[in-house]
Amino acid sequence: MRLLSIFLALLVACFTGCKQPTACLTTERTTVSIMDTLTIQNCSTDADRYIWHTDGATRVEKVAVNNCSDSIVIYYQSPGVYTVTLEAGIYDGPPANCIVPTLRKSDKASLIITVN
């Protein structure tokens, strides 16, 4: 019985601690004009926090879930080619306004945005 209890405890620990986050972001278009707003959706799985990196963009809005950004609305003021990256992670500690405690596992996904 004791071995079964140990096995079950390890199994539960593995299911909660062995998940690997998969970062994913999507948008309807990757080519926009200057000052056009662009909504980018977070489609990540198995993460508890998200960090957006919006190279050269101005953020208009964040749509929040659990105080963390589930999607963003951005625009660009200058033509060029820009990268938007989303980092999806599993962290130790309680989620509190997206303050990032110790990172356990993470994954990143990026989109290339062309602004004319």
N, C-alpha and C positions, 0 to 999 in steps of 0.2 A: 504494500500500500504506500509506503514511504517513497519507493522508486517511482510509482505512478504520479505521486504529488510533485516530485522533482521534475519529472518529464513534462507534466502539464505546465508547470511554472516556466520552464525553459521554452516550451512551445509558445506560450503567451508572450514572453519576452521577445522571442524572435519575430512574431507577427507584428508587434508594436515597434520593435527596434530595427527590423530588417527591411522595412519599406524603403524603396529608393524613389525620391521625387523625380518626376518627369516634367521639365519645363516646356511650356507650349504657349505661343501667342499667335493670334490670327487677326487679320483685318480684311476688309472687302477690296482694298486697293493699296498698291505700294507706290503708285505714282500720283502725285498731287501738285497743285499749283501753290504758289506763295499765298499764305494766309488761309488756305482751305483747312478746315478742321478734319482730323482723322481720328477715328475711334479704333483703339486696339484692345482686343479682348484677351483675357487670361484664360487659357484652356488647360492649364497645368493640372497634374494629378499627384496625389500622395505627398503634398507639401502642406506646411502649416503657416508659412509666411512667404511674402513675395517682395522683391525689390526691383523697381523699374529703373532702367538707365536710358535716358532719352537724349542722346547726343544732338545738341544744337536746337532742340525743340523748346517751345513754350507750352507749359501744361495749362490747359483750360479747366479741366475737371478730372477728378478721380471718383470712380464709383466704388464705394467701400463695402467690404464684407468683413465682419469681425475686425474693424478698424484697419484693415489692410486693403490695398488697392486691387480690385478684381478686374477693372478695366480703366483705361485712361483715354482722355480726349486731348489731342495736341495739335499744334500748328507750327509751321516754319516761316521765318521772316526773310530768309535768303535762299536762293536756288543752290542746289548741291545734292550730294548723295550722303545720306545719314544712316546711322545704325540705331535701332531700338532693341534693347536687350532686357529680358526678364529673367531674374534669378529666382528659382523656386527652391525653398529649403525646408529642412526639418531642424528645429532648434530646440535646445534644452531651455526650459523656463516657460513661464506663462506668457501668452500673447498680450502685450500691453502697448497699444498705439504703434505697433510695428517697430518697437525698440528691439534691436536684435541682440539676444544673448548668445550663448555658445552655439555655433553652427555644427550640426552633426553630419548632415549630408545635403548636397545641393546639386542642381543641374541648371544649365543656362540655355536659353533659346534666343535667337536674334532674327530680326527682319531688316532688310535693306530698303530704305525709303528714298525715292528719287523725287526731288522738288524742282519743278520747272518755273 
